[in-house]
Amino acid sequence: MLLEEIGDGIGVVDRGGELIWMNHRLEALDAETMRRFCDCCAALMAELAADGTGRRTHLRTFKAGERTWEAAITPLVPEGGAAATRVVGVLHDVTARQRVLDRVDAIDAAGADLLALDAKSIGPLNVAERLRLIEDKVVSSMERLFGAREFEVRLLDAASQRLELVTSRGIEPLPPGRFLHATPEGNGISGRVASSGEAYLCRDAEHDPAYVAGLAGARASMTVPLLFNEKVVGTLNVESRQPARFDEEDMLCLELFGRYVAMALNILDMLVVERYTTNQRVSGTLRDEIAAPISSIRTAVADLKRDPDVPPQAIAELERAIASVESRVRGATGGPQTVLGVDRVDRSRGTDPDIAGRRIAVLDDEAPVRDAVGMVLAEAGATVDRFESSEEGCAAIERAAAAGAPYDVVISDVRMPGRNGYEVFRVTKQGCTRTQVILMTGFGYDPNHSIVRSTQEGLHCFLFKPFQAQQLVDEVRKAVAEWKGERPMSEGR
Protein backbone atom coordinates (compact mmCIF):
# COMPACT_ATOMS: atom_id res chain seq x y z
CA MET A 1 0.00 0.00 0.00
CA LEU A 2 2.87 2.36 0.80
CA LEU A 3 4.52 1.76 -2.57
CA GLU A 4 1.24 2.52 -4.35
CA GLU A 5 1.10 6.00 -2.76
CA ILE A 6 4.64 7.16 -3.58
CA GLY A 7 4.86 9.88 -6.22
CA ASP A 8 2.98 9.61 -9.50
CA GLY A 9 4.54 6.26 -10.22
CA ILE A 10 7.40 4.04 -9.05
CA GLY A 11 9.29 1.33 -10.90
CA VAL A 12 12.41 -0.82 -10.93
CA VAL A 13 14.39 -0.83 -14.20
CA ASP A 14 17.30 -3.02 -15.24
CA ARG A 15 20.39 -2.12 -17.23
CA GLY A 16 18.68 -2.94 -20.51
CA GLY A 17 15.92 -0.43 -19.79
CA GLU A 18 13.27 -3.05 -19.01
CA LEU A 19 10.71 -2.56 -16.23
CA ILE A 20 11.17 -5.35 -13.66
CA TRP A 21 8.42 -4.06 -11.41
CA MET A 22 6.08 -1.05 -11.23
CA ASN A 23 3.21 0.08 -9.09
CA HIS A 24 -0.28 0.64 -10.42
CA ARG A 25 0.20 4.42 -10.76
CA LEU A 26 3.07 3.94 -13.18
CA GLU A 27 1.20 1.19 -14.99
CA ALA A 28 -1.71 3.58 -15.57
CA LEU A 29 0.46 6.08 -17.44
CA ASP A 30 0.69 6.22 -21.23
CA ALA A 31 3.28 4.21 -23.16
CA GLU A 32 5.38 7.25 -24.17
CA THR A 33 5.81 8.36 -20.55
CA MET A 34 6.84 4.86 -19.41
CA ARG A 35 9.29 4.57 -22.32
CA ARG A 36 10.90 7.94 -21.53
CA PHE A 37 11.09 6.95 -17.84
CA CYS A 38 12.87 3.69 -18.70
CA ASP A 39 15.26 5.50 -21.06
CA CYS A 40 16.26 7.90 -18.26
CA CYS A 41 16.92 5.01 -15.87
CA ALA A 42 19.01 3.06 -18.42
CA ALA A 43 21.02 6.16 -19.36
CA LEU A 44 21.82 6.81 -15.70
CA MET A 45 23.07 3.25 -15.19
CA ALA A 46 25.37 3.66 -18.18
CA GLU A 47 26.78 6.83 -16.61
CA LEU A 48 27.22 5.14 -13.24
CA ALA A 49 29.10 2.26 -14.82
CA ALA A 50 31.52 4.75 -16.35
CA ASP A 51 32.26 6.90 -13.28
CA GLY A 52 31.60 4.48 -10.43
CA THR A 53 29.07 6.66 -8.58
CA GLY A 54 27.40 4.85 -5.64
CA ARG A 55 23.94 5.03 -4.12
CA ARG A 56 23.36 8.76 -4.55
CA THR A 57 19.91 9.69 -5.90
CA HIS A 58 19.89 11.53 -9.21
CA LEU A 59 17.18 13.78 -10.70
CA ARG A 60 16.28 13.63 -14.36
CA THR A 61 13.62 15.69 -16.14
CA PHE A 62 11.89 14.83 -19.39
CA LYS A 63 8.82 15.81 -21.41
CA ALA A 64 6.21 13.44 -22.73
CA GLY A 65 3.50 15.05 -24.79
CA GLU A 66 2.28 18.21 -23.02
CA ARG A 67 3.49 17.12 -19.60
CA THR A 68 6.84 17.51 -17.83
CA TRP A 69 8.10 14.77 -15.50
CA GLU A 70 10.86 14.55 -12.94
CA ALA A 71 12.34 11.16 -12.01
CA ALA A 72 14.26 10.62 -8.76
CA ILE A 73 16.46 7.63 -9.63
CA THR A 74 18.50 5.66 -7.05
CA PRO A 75 20.89 2.78 -7.90
CA LEU A 76 20.18 -0.53 -6.16
CA VAL A 77 23.76 -1.47 -5.21
CA PRO A 78 24.24 -5.16 -4.28
CA GLU A 79 26.06 -6.24 -1.13
CA GLY A 80 29.82 -6.22 -1.57
CA GLY A 81 29.88 -3.00 -3.61
CA ALA A 82 29.34 -4.56 -7.03
CA ALA A 83 28.08 -2.31 -9.83
CA ALA A 84 24.36 -1.63 -9.79
CA THR A 85 22.38 -3.59 -12.35
CA ARG A 86 19.02 -2.09 -11.40
CA VAL A 87 17.66 1.26 -10.29
CA VAL A 88 14.45 2.36 -8.63
CA GLY A 89 12.83 5.48 -9.99
CA VAL A 90 10.10 7.63 -8.44
CA LEU A 91 8.18 9.70 -10.97
CA HIS A 92 6.60 13.12 -10.27
CA ASP A 93 4.43 15.21 -12.59
CA VAL A 94 6.09 18.66 -12.49
CA THR A 95 4.14 20.18 -15.37
CA ALA A 96 2.71 22.97 -13.20
CA ARG A 97 6.09 23.83 -11.71
CA GLN A 98 7.79 23.81 -15.11
CA ARG A 99 5.06 26.02 -16.50
CA VAL A 100 5.82 28.58 -13.78
CA LEU A 101 9.55 28.34 -14.49
CA ASP A 102 8.92 28.81 -18.22
CA ARG A 103 6.70 31.82 -17.47
CA VAL A 104 9.38 33.30 -15.23
CA ASP A 105 11.98 32.82 -17.96
CA ALA A 106 9.65 34.52 -20.45
CA ILE A 107 9.06 37.40 -18.01
CA ASP A 108 12.81 37.77 -17.48
CA ALA A 109 13.34 37.93 -21.25
CA ALA A 110 10.56 40.51 -21.64
CA GLY A 111 11.98 42.48 -18.72
CA ALA A 112 15.46 42.49 -20.23
CA ASP A 113 14.00 43.87 -23.45
CA LEU A 114 12.04 46.48 -21.48
CA LEU A 115 15.22 47.61 -19.72
CA ALA A 116 17.23 47.89 -22.95
CA LEU A 117 17.15 51.67 -22.57
CA ASP A 118 20.33 53.69 -22.73
CA ALA A 119 21.27 57.16 -23.84
CA LYS A 120 22.80 55.90 -27.08
CA SER A 121 19.81 53.85 -28.24
CA ILE A 122 17.03 56.23 -27.28
CA GLY A 123 18.96 59.50 -27.46
CA PRO A 124 17.77 60.27 -31.03
CA LEU A 125 14.12 59.75 -29.98
CA ASN A 126 11.96 62.62 -28.78
CA VAL A 127 9.98 62.32 -25.57
CA ALA A 128 6.82 60.97 -27.19
CA GLU A 129 8.82 58.36 -29.11
CA ARG A 130 10.64 57.29 -25.93
CA LEU A 131 7.42 56.91 -23.98
CA ARG A 132 5.73 55.13 -26.85
CA LEU A 133 8.67 52.73 -27.09
CA ILE A 134 8.19 51.65 -23.48
CA GLU A 135 4.42 51.57 -23.79
CA ASP A 136 4.54 49.38 -26.92
CA LYS A 137 6.86 46.95 -25.16
CA VAL A 138 4.56 46.78 -22.12
CA VAL A 139 1.47 46.26 -24.29
CA SER A 140 3.01 43.44 -26.33
CA SER A 141 4.45 41.76 -23.22
CA MET A 142 1.14 41.92 -21.35
CA GLU A 143 -0.68 40.20 -24.20
CA ARG A 144 2.06 37.62 -24.77
CA LEU A 145 2.70 36.78 -21.11
CA PHE A 146 -0.77 37.11 -19.61
CA GLY A 147 -3.16 37.16 -22.56
CA ALA A 148 -4.25 40.57 -21.21
CA ARG A 149 -5.75 43.20 -23.49
CA GLU A 150 -7.40 45.27 -20.75
CA PHE A 151 -5.02 46.81 -18.23
CA GLU A 152 -3.75 50.12 -16.86
CA VAL A 153 -0.51 51.38 -15.34
CA ARG A 154 -0.59 54.14 -12.73
CA LEU A 155 2.31 55.98 -11.11
CA LEU A 156 2.17 57.31 -7.56
CA ASP A 157 2.78 61.02 -7.07
CA ALA A 158 4.73 61.12 -3.81
CA ALA A 159 3.58 64.63 -2.88
CA SER A 160 -0.16 64.28 -3.48
CA GLN A 161 -0.39 60.47 -3.10
CA ARG A 162 -2.43 60.52 -6.31
CA LEU A 163 -2.28 57.55 -8.67
CA GLU A 164 -1.72 59.16 -12.04
CA LEU A 165 -2.71 57.14 -15.12
CA VAL A 166 0.32 56.43 -17.32
CA THR A 167 -1.09 54.06 -19.91
CA SER A 168 -4.36 52.24 -20.38
CA ARG A 169 -5.65 49.60 -22.78
CA GLY A 170 -9.35 48.73 -22.96
CA ILE A 171 -10.18 50.40 -19.64
CA GLU A 172 -11.95 53.75 -19.81
CA PRO A 173 -10.02 56.47 -17.89
CA LEU A 174 -11.73 58.09 -14.92
CA PRO A 175 -13.85 61.16 -15.73
CA PRO A 176 -11.95 64.49 -15.66
CA GLY A 177 -11.65 65.77 -12.13
CA ARG A 178 -11.91 62.34 -10.50
CA PHE A 179 -8.74 60.78 -9.10
CA LEU A 180 -7.51 57.70 -7.24
CA HIS A 181 -5.30 58.10 -4.17
CA ALA A 182 -3.12 55.63 -2.28
CA THR A 183 -5.49 54.98 0.62
CA PRO A 184 -6.87 51.66 1.93
CA GLU A 185 -10.51 52.71 1.61
CA GLY A 186 -12.57 54.65 -0.90
CA ASN A 187 -10.12 54.49 -3.82
CA GLY A 188 -10.76 51.04 -5.16
CA ILE A 189 -8.39 48.12 -5.30
CA SER A 190 -5.60 50.23 -6.86
CA GLY A 191 -5.69 52.62 -3.90
CA ARG A 192 -5.55 49.73 -1.46
CA VAL A 193 -2.63 48.06 -3.26
CA ALA A 194 -0.68 51.34 -3.50
CA SER A 195 -1.12 52.03 0.23
CA SER A 196 -0.36 48.50 1.45
CA GLY A 197 2.18 47.35 -1.14
CA GLU A 198 0.37 44.00 -1.33
CA ALA A 199 -1.15 42.48 -4.47
CA TYR A 200 -4.89 41.86 -4.63
CA LEU A 201 -6.74 39.14 -6.54
CA CYS A 202 -10.39 39.88 -7.30
CA ARG A 203 -12.12 36.69 -8.41
CA ASP A 204 -15.65 38.14 -8.52
CA ALA A 205 -15.78 41.83 -9.40
CA GLU A 206 -19.57 41.93 -9.18
CA HIS A 207 -19.59 41.12 -5.47
CA ASP A 208 -16.22 42.43 -4.26
CA PRO A 209 -16.87 45.69 -2.32
CA ALA A 210 -13.31 46.87 -2.93
CA TYR A 211 -13.71 46.83 -6.73
CA VAL A 212 -14.36 50.15 -8.48
CA ALA A 213 -15.79 49.85 -11.99
CA GLY A 214 -13.17 50.13 -14.69
CA LEU A 215 -13.58 47.73 -17.61
CA ALA A 216 -17.22 47.57 -18.75
CA GLY A 217 -18.63 44.19 -17.78
CA ALA A 218 -15.54 43.18 -15.79
CA ARG A 219 -15.88 39.99 -13.74
CA ALA A 220 -12.33 39.54 -12.42
CA SER A 221 -9.15 41.55 -11.88
CA MET A 222 -5.70 41.39 -10.36
CA THR A 223 -3.74 44.40 -9.16
CA VAL A 224 -0.08 44.44 -8.13
CA PRO A 225 2.21 47.16 -6.80
CA LEU A 226 5.00 48.53 -8.96
CA LEU A 227 8.02 48.24 -6.68
CA PHE A 228 11.37 49.94 -7.10
CA ASN A 229 13.93 49.33 -4.34
CA GLU A 230 11.01 47.84 -2.34
CA LYS A 231 9.17 51.16 -2.48
CA VAL A 232 5.73 51.41 -4.09
CA VAL A 233 5.94 53.72 -7.12
CA GLY A 234 2.66 52.76 -8.78
CA THR A 235 0.20 49.98 -9.63
CA LEU A 236 -0.49 47.61 -12.50
CA ASN A 237 -4.11 46.52 -12.86
CA VAL A 238 -5.42 43.81 -15.22
CA GLU A 239 -9.13 43.12 -15.75
CA SER A 240 -11.21 40.52 -17.57
CA ARG A 241 -14.85 39.88 -18.44
CA GLN A 242 -14.32 36.20 -17.65
CA PRO A 243 -15.16 35.15 -14.06
CA ALA A 244 -12.25 33.79 -11.98
CA ARG A 245 -9.96 34.50 -14.93
CA PHE A 246 -6.82 34.88 -12.78
CA ASP A 247 -5.18 32.81 -10.05
CA GLU A 248 -2.30 33.16 -7.58
CA GLU A 249 0.22 32.01 -10.17
CA ASP A 250 -0.88 34.76 -12.56
CA MET A 251 -0.61 37.32 -9.79
CA LEU A 252 2.87 36.16 -8.78
CA CYS A 253 4.07 36.44 -12.37
CA LEU A 254 2.44 39.87 -12.75
CA GLU A 255 4.23 41.08 -9.61
CA LEU A 256 7.55 40.04 -11.13
CA PHE A 257 6.80 41.77 -14.43
CA GLY A 258 5.65 44.85 -12.51
CA ARG A 259 9.13 45.24 -11.06
CA TYR A 260 10.57 45.43 -14.58
CA VAL A 261 7.96 48.04 -15.55
CA ALA A 262 8.91 50.12 -12.50
CA MET A 263 12.61 49.89 -13.35
CA ALA A 264 12.02 50.87 -16.99
CA LEU A 265 10.01 53.95 -16.02
CA ASN A 266 12.69 54.89 -13.50
CA ILE A 267 15.43 54.60 -16.15
CA LEU A 268 13.42 56.86 -18.44
CA ASP A 269 13.07 59.45 -15.68
CA MET A 270 16.80 59.28 -14.96
CA LEU A 271 17.61 59.91 -18.61
CA VAL A 272 15.40 63.00 -18.53
CA VAL A 273 17.06 64.19 -15.31
CA GLU A 274 20.48 63.59 -16.88
CA ARG A 275 19.46 65.75 -19.83
CA TYR A 276 18.25 68.48 -17.47
CA THR A 277 21.40 68.50 -15.31
CA THR A 278 23.64 68.43 -18.38
CA ASN A 279 21.81 71.44 -19.78
CA GLN A 280 22.16 73.27 -16.45
CA ARG A 281 25.89 72.55 -16.33
CA VAL A 282 26.48 73.66 -19.93
CA SER A 283 24.32 76.75 -19.40
CA GLY A 284 26.26 77.74 -16.29
CA THR A 285 29.55 77.32 -18.10
CA LEU A 286 28.32 79.43 -21.02
CA ARG A 287 27.16 82.24 -18.73
CA ASP A 288 30.50 82.24 -16.88
CA GLU A 289 32.53 82.20 -20.10
CA ILE A 290 30.64 85.08 -21.69
CA ALA A 291 30.57 87.31 -18.60
CA ALA A 292 34.20 88.50 -18.91
CA PRO A 293 34.04 89.48 -22.63
CA ILE A 294 30.74 91.34 -22.08
CA SER A 295 32.30 93.22 -19.16
CA SER A 296 35.28 94.19 -21.36
CA ILE A 297 32.96 95.41 -24.11
CA ARG A 298 31.00 97.54 -21.63
CA THR A 299 34.26 99.07 -20.40
CA ALA A 300 35.26 99.85 -23.98
CA VAL A 301 31.86 101.46 -24.64
CA ALA A 302 32.27 103.59 -21.52
CA ASP A 303 35.65 104.79 -22.90
CA LEU A 304 34.04 105.58 -26.28
CA LYS A 305 31.43 107.75 -24.57
CA ARG A 306 34.21 110.06 -23.44
CA ASP A 307 35.46 110.48 -27.00
CA PRO A 308 33.66 113.47 -28.59
CA ASP A 309 34.39 112.16 -32.09
CA VAL A 310 32.24 109.04 -31.61
CA PRO A 311 28.60 109.67 -32.69
CA PRO A 312 26.04 109.12 -29.88
CA GLN A 313 23.92 106.93 -32.16
CA ALA A 314 26.88 104.57 -32.59
CA ILE A 315 27.20 104.30 -28.80
CA ALA A 316 23.46 103.62 -28.51
CA GLU A 317 23.67 100.91 -31.17
CA LEU A 318 26.54 99.19 -29.31
CA GLU A 319 24.60 99.28 -26.03
CA ARG A 320 21.53 97.78 -27.73
CA ALA A 321 23.71 95.02 -29.21
CA ILE A 322 25.19 94.24 -25.79
CA ALA A 323 21.74 94.13 -24.20
CA SER A 324 20.51 91.86 -27.00
CA VAL A 325 23.43 89.44 -26.50
CA GLU A 326 22.80 89.30 -22.76
CA SER A 327 19.07 88.78 -23.29
CA ARG A 328 19.61 85.94 -25.76
CA VAL A 329 22.15 84.23 -23.52
CA ARG A 330 19.71 84.41 -20.60
CA GLY A 331 17.00 82.94 -22.80
CA ALA A 332 19.20 80.17 -24.18
CA THR A 333 20.47 79.17 -20.72
CA GLY A 334 17.33 79.77 -18.70
CA GLY A 335 15.98 76.26 -19.16
CA PRO A 336 12.28 75.38 -19.42
CA GLN A 337 11.13 78.60 -17.73
CA THR A 338 11.85 80.64 -20.86
CA VAL A 339 10.64 81.11 -24.42
CA LEU A 340 13.41 81.79 -26.95
CA GLY A 341 13.54 84.38 -29.69
CA VAL A 342 10.63 86.56 -28.58
CA ASP A 343 12.43 89.54 -30.11
CA ARG A 344 12.87 87.74 -33.43
CA VAL A 345 9.21 87.00 -34.22
CA ASP A 346 8.24 88.45 -37.58
CA ARG A 347 6.05 91.48 -36.79
CA SER A 348 6.57 93.26 -40.10
CA ARG A 349 2.94 92.79 -41.20
CA GLY A 350 1.39 93.58 -37.80
CA THR A 351 -1.21 91.08 -36.60
CA ASP A 352 -1.25 87.60 -38.10
CA PRO A 353 -4.35 87.09 -40.29
CA ASP A 354 -4.54 83.42 -39.30
CA ILE A 355 -4.43 84.14 -35.58
CA ALA A 356 -6.11 87.53 -35.26
CA GLY A 357 -9.41 87.37 -33.39
CA ARG A 358 -8.92 83.80 -32.20
CA ARG A 359 -9.53 82.88 -28.56
CA ILE A 360 -6.62 81.09 -26.94
CA ALA A 361 -6.20 79.75 -23.38
CA VAL A 362 -2.68 79.43 -21.92
CA LEU A 363 -2.21 77.26 -18.80
CA ASP A 364 1.17 77.23 -17.05
CA ASP A 365 2.13 77.68 -13.41
CA GLU A 366 5.44 79.27 -14.48
CA ALA A 367 4.78 82.99 -14.93
CA PRO A 368 7.68 83.67 -17.38
CA VAL A 369 6.42 81.05 -19.84
CA ARG A 370 2.77 81.95 -19.38
CA ASP A 371 3.44 85.66 -19.92
CA ALA A 372 5.81 85.16 -22.86
CA VAL A 373 3.40 82.84 -24.70
CA GLY A 374 0.49 85.18 -23.97
CA MET A 375 2.39 88.26 -25.14
CA VAL A 376 3.56 86.69 -28.42
CA LEU A 377 0.06 85.50 -29.33
CA ALA A 378 -1.61 88.73 -28.23
CA GLU A 379 0.76 90.69 -30.48
CA ALA A 380 -0.30 88.35 -33.30
CA GLY A 381 -3.88 89.52 -32.71
CA ALA A 382 -5.33 86.71 -30.57
CA THR A 383 -7.48 87.16 -27.48
CA VAL A 384 -5.47 85.34 -24.84
CA ASP A 385 -6.65 84.18 -21.40
CA ARG A 386 -3.84 83.15 -19.06
CA PHE A 387 -4.21 80.74 -16.14
CA GLU A 388 -1.62 79.79 -13.53
CA SER A 389 -3.90 77.07 -12.13
CA SER A 390 -4.97 74.03 -14.14
CA GLU A 391 -8.21 73.87 -12.14
CA GLU A 392 -9.01 77.48 -12.97
CA GLY A 393 -8.09 76.94 -16.62
CA CYS A 394 -10.21 73.79 -16.96
CA ALA A 395 -13.19 75.54 -15.39
CA ALA A 396 -12.85 78.41 -17.89
CA ILE A 397 -12.55 75.96 -20.80
CA GLU A 398 -15.73 74.16 -19.68
CA ARG A 399 -17.64 77.44 -19.26
CA ALA A 400 -16.61 78.68 -22.69
CA ALA A 401 -17.71 75.42 -24.36
CA ALA A 402 -21.02 75.40 -22.45
CA ALA A 403 -21.70 79.00 -23.56
CA GLY A 404 -21.22 78.02 -27.20
CA ALA A 405 -18.00 80.02 -27.55
CA PRO A 406 -15.22 77.46 -27.08
CA TYR A 407 -11.56 78.37 -27.30
CA ASP A 408 -9.93 77.89 -30.69
CA VAL A 409 -6.66 76.69 -29.15
CA VAL A 410 -5.64 75.56 -25.64
CA ILE A 411 -1.93 75.61 -24.76
CA SER A 412 -1.00 73.84 -21.52
CA ASP A 413 2.01 72.62 -19.60
CA VAL A 414 1.94 68.87 -19.00
CA ARG A 415 2.78 69.11 -15.31
CA MET A 416 0.98 71.52 -13.02
CA PRO A 417 -0.54 71.33 -9.54
CA GLY A 418 -4.07 69.95 -9.82
CA ARG A 419 -4.69 68.50 -13.26
CA ASN A 420 -1.99 67.25 -15.59
CA GLY A 421 -1.76 67.85 -19.32
CA TYR A 422 -3.85 64.82 -20.22
CA GLU A 423 -6.64 66.00 -17.92
CA VAL A 424 -6.58 69.42 -19.60
CA PHE A 425 -6.67 67.71 -23.01
CA ARG A 426 -9.69 65.56 -22.07
CA VAL A 427 -11.62 68.48 -20.56
CA THR A 428 -10.97 70.50 -23.71
CA LYS A 429 -12.02 67.75 -26.12
CA GLN A 430 -15.13 66.88 -24.11
CA GLY A 431 -16.22 70.50 -24.32
CA CYS A 432 -15.49 70.88 -28.04
CA THR A 433 -13.76 68.30 -30.22
CA ARG A 434 -12.69 70.99 -32.71
CA THR A 435 -10.61 72.91 -30.16
CA GLN A 436 -6.95 72.18 -30.81
CA VAL A 437 -4.59 71.41 -27.91
CA ILE A 438 -0.85 72.06 -27.70
CA LEU A 439 1.06 70.62 -24.75
CA MET A 440 4.38 71.98 -23.46
CA THR A 441 7.02 70.03 -21.57
CA GLY A 442 10.38 71.00 -20.08
CA PHE A 443 13.32 68.89 -21.31
CA GLY A 444 10.94 66.16 -22.43
CA TYR A 445 9.70 65.55 -18.87
CA ASP A 446 6.26 63.96 -18.96
CA PRO A 447 5.75 62.05 -15.70
CA ASN A 448 2.20 60.95 -16.49
CA HIS A 449 2.76 60.20 -20.18
CA SER A 450 0.23 62.91 -21.02
CA ILE A 451 1.79 63.48 -24.42
CA VAL A 452 1.58 59.86 -25.57
CA ARG A 453 -2.01 59.39 -24.43
CA SER A 454 -3.12 62.75 -25.82
CA THR A 455 -1.35 62.12 -29.13
CA GLN A 456 -3.25 58.85 -29.49
CA GLU A 457 -6.51 60.76 -29.02
CA GLY A 458 -5.89 63.73 -31.29
CA LEU A 459 -3.32 66.10 -29.74
CA HIS A 460 -2.31 68.79 -32.25
CA CYS A 461 1.37 68.89 -31.19
CA PHE A 462 3.75 69.26 -28.26
CA LEU A 463 6.55 71.76 -27.67
CA PHE A 464 9.77 71.17 -25.74
CA LYS A 465 10.68 74.05 -23.45
CA PRO A 466 12.54 76.21 -24.07
CA PHE A 467 11.07 76.57 -27.57
CA GLN A 468 11.32 79.33 -30.17
CA ALA A 469 8.57 81.94 -30.16
CA GLN A 470 8.29 81.69 -33.95
CA GLN A 471 7.75 77.93 -33.63
CA LEU A 472 4.87 78.68 -31.25
CA VAL A 473 3.30 81.10 -33.72
CA ASP A 474 3.68 78.60 -36.58
CA GLU A 475 2.03 75.79 -34.58
CA VAL A 476 -0.85 77.99 -33.43
CA ARG A 477 -1.39 79.06 -37.04
CA LYS A 478 -1.59 75.39 -38.07
CA ALA A 479 -3.91 74.60 -35.15
CA VAL A 480 -6.31 77.39 -36.16
CA ALA A 481 -6.28 76.07 -39.72
CA GLU A 482 -7.21 72.60 -38.43
CA TRP A 483 -10.09 74.17 -36.50
CA LYS A 484 -11.34 75.78 -39.71
CA GLY A 485 -10.46 72.80 -41.90
CA GLU A 486 -8.24 74.99 -44.06
CA ARG A 487 -4.60 75.53 -44.94
CA PRO A 488 -2.91 78.41 -43.10
CA MET A 489 -2.74 81.57 -45.22
CA SER A 490 1.01 81.69 -44.59
CA GLU A 491 1.48 78.48 -46.58
CA GLY A 492 0.32 80.26 -49.70
CA ARG A 493 2.63 83.23 -49.21
C-alpha positions, 0 to 999 in steps of 0.5 A: 500500500505504501509503494502505491502511494509514492509519487505519480509512479514508481518502478524498478528498471534493469540495465537494458531499460526493461521494467522489472516491477512497477506500481499501479500508478506507473502502470496507468500512465501512457506508453510514451511516458513509461518509455521515456522513464525507462530510457532515463533510468538506463542512461543513468546506469550507463553513466554510473558504470563509467564513473563508479558513482554509488547510491546517490539519488539523481534527478532527471527531467523529461517531457512526454506530450504536453506534460513535464516529469521529474524522475528521482532515480536511485541505484540498487547497489548489491552487497559487496559493492558490485556495480548496480544492475538495477535502479528504482525510480520515483516519478513526479508530474512537475508540469505545473512547476515547469510552466511557472519556471517557463513563465518566469523565464519569459518574463525575465526575457521581456523584462530584459528587453524592457530595460534595454534603454540607454542614452545611445539607443534612445537619445535620437528619440523625442519624448513621445517616441521614448514613452511610446517605445516603453508603452509598446513593449509593455502592451506586447508583453502583457498580451504575450505573457498574460493574454491581457488586453485590458489593463492600466498602469498608474504611477504614484505622485509622492507629494499628493499620493495621487495615482496618475494614469500612465497608460491604459488599454481597454479600460476607460479612464476616470472622468476628468476631475476624478482621481484615485489616491493611495489609501486603503478605503474609498479608492478602489483596489488600486488605492488599497494596493498602492497604500499597502504594497500587497497584491490583490486578486479579485475573483468576482468583481460583481460582489467584491466591495473593494472593486471600483468599476473600470472595464465595462462588464468586468468579472475579475481583476488582479492588481499588483504594486510597482516596486522599485527598491522595495518602495511602491511607485505605482500599480499595475491593474489587469481586468477581464470579463471572464469570471475567476480568470486569474489565479495566484500564479498569474498574480505572482508572475504579474508582480515580477513583471511589474518590477521590470515596468517600475525599473524601466520607467525609473530609467526613463526618468533618470535619462530625462534628469540627466538631460536636465542637469547636463543642460544646467551645467552647460548653461552655467559654463556658457554664462561664466565664459561670456561674462568677462568678454561682455564686461570688457565690451562695456568698459570699452563702450564707456571709454568711447562715450568720453570720446567726442568724435564718436557719434552718440547713435553709434554708442546707442547701437553698441549698447543695444547690441550688448543688451541683446546678446545678454538677453539671448544668452539668458534665454538660451540658458534659462531652461524650461522657464523661458521662451526663446527668440521673442524679439525675433518673431516676424512682426513686419505685417502687424497682426497675423491674419490666421491668428487675429481674433482667435480665442486662446487659453494658456495654462502654465504655473510658471509665470515667465512662460505663461506671460511670454506665450500670452504676449507673443500670441496677443501681439499676433492679434489673438485674445489670450486668457492666461491661467496659472492654475490648471483647475481654474483653466479647466473651469474656464474651458468648460464654461466657454464650451457650455456657452457656445463660444469654445476656445480655438486653441488651448496651450497647456504645460503637462505638469501643473498642480491639480490637473496634468496635461492629459486631464486638460486635453480631455476636458478641452475635447469633451467641451469641443472636439474641434478645439486644438490642444498644444502641450508643453514640456520642459526637457521632455519631462512627462511624468504621467505620459500625457503626451503619448495618451493625448497624441493617441486621441488627437493632440495637435502637437507638443513643444519642448521648453525652451522653444522658439517663439516663432515655432509657437506662432507657426504651430498655433497658425496650423492649429487654427487652420485645423479648426477651420479645416483649411490651410494656413494663409502663410502656406500660400505666401 
